Amino acid sequence: MYTHLLNLEQRNILQVALARNLEKKKRAFKKKGLSHFNNPKLKKIFEENEVDFSDKLFEIPFKCYFSFYLYLILKNNVQFLDWTDMPYYFRIAVSQDLNINKLSKQTGVCRNVIRKAFYELVRFKLVELSEDVAPNHKLCKSCLVYNDWYIHCFDSELGHVLYSTEIPFNFYNKER
């Protein structure tokens, strides 16, 4: 954000400090009892939803243990608009339906935990409830998943994620 005010040496010091902080958050995530490192059920969910994700997700202070895994599940199910005359790099996500009962049966996780994780993702602005598109079934929730590669930081004062772009549901760019 203020990179033009920093000289090269200050920018390097800042990048090293941020990388060290990220590694510290990763180690803390690995030590959690309810993570895919220590729980076979979560490990199975993690392996079934092999998607590339940004390390910035480790910096988000999830209160519900399943929020991280629900985001990966939703990201794995992202569907895109089919452009006929536009190039490949316009991969804009469309709303998808989330059926909590069906997901609970698939994963073996309690519905209340999934519901709590979903609303935490909405509160942190990683997922947006989409009221413009009606869900296919009355038990489903229509939602739009944002691209985690565009996460700039988690702002603890605002209580949600800030993005580095105005269109966070574009899934083409993975690098910044």
HUUR-V515047 format. One record per backbone hydrogen bond with DSSP energy under -1.0 kcal/mol. CO is the residue of the C=O (numbers start at 1). NH is the residue of the N-H. E is the energy in kcal/mol with one decimal. If there is no record, write none. Layout:
BEGIN
[[CO/NH/E] [CO/NH/E]]
END
This chain:
BEGIN
[[2/5/-1.6] [7/11/-2.3] [8/12/-2.1] [9/13/-2.1] [10/14/-2.3] [11/15/-2.3] [12/16/-2.3] [13/17/-2.2] [14/18/-2.4] [15/19/-2.3] [16/20/-2.3] [17/21/-2.1] [18/22/-2.1] [19/23/-2.2] [20/24/-1.9] [21/25/-2.0] [22/26/-2.2] [23/27/-2.3] [24/28/-2.0] [25/29/-2.0] [26/30/-2.2] [27/31/-1.4] [33/35/-1.0] [35/38/-1.2] [35/39/-1.9] [39/43/-2.1] [40/44/-2.0] [41/45/-1.8] [42/46/-2.6] [43/47/-2.4] [44/48/-2.0] [45/49/-1.3] [49/51/-1.3] [54/57/-1.5] [55/58/-1.6] [56/59/-1.2] [60/62/-2.0] [64/67/-1.2] [66/70/-2.8] [67/71/-2.3] [68/72/-1.6] [69/73/-2.2] [70/74/-2.7] [71/75/-2.7] [72/76/-2.1] [73/77/-1.2] [75/78/-1.1] [79/94/-2.3] [87/90/-1.4] [90/92/-1.1] [91/171/-3.2] [92/81/-2.2] [96/143/-3.0] [98/141/-1.9] [99/103/-2.4] [100/104/-2.2] [101/105/-1.9] [102/106/-2.1] [103/107/-2.5] [104/108/-2.1] [110/114/-2.0] [111/115/-2.9] [112/116/-2.5] [113/117/-2.5] [114/118/-2.6] [115/119/-2.3] [116/120/-1.6] [117/121/-2.2] [118/122/-2.1] [119/123/-2.3] [120/124/-2.3] [121/126/-2.6] [121/127/-1.3] [122/125/-1.1] [124/161/-2.3] [126/146/-2.4] [128/144/-2.8] [137/140/-1.4] [141/98/-2.4] [142/130/-2.7] [143/96/-3.0] [144/128/-2.8] [147/150/-1.3] [148/151/-1.2] [150/164/-2.8] [153/162/-3.1] [155/159/-2.4] [155/160/-1.1] [160/155/-2.3] [162/152/-3.2] [162/153/-1.3] [167/170/-1.2] [168/147/-3.9] [169/93/-2.5]]
END
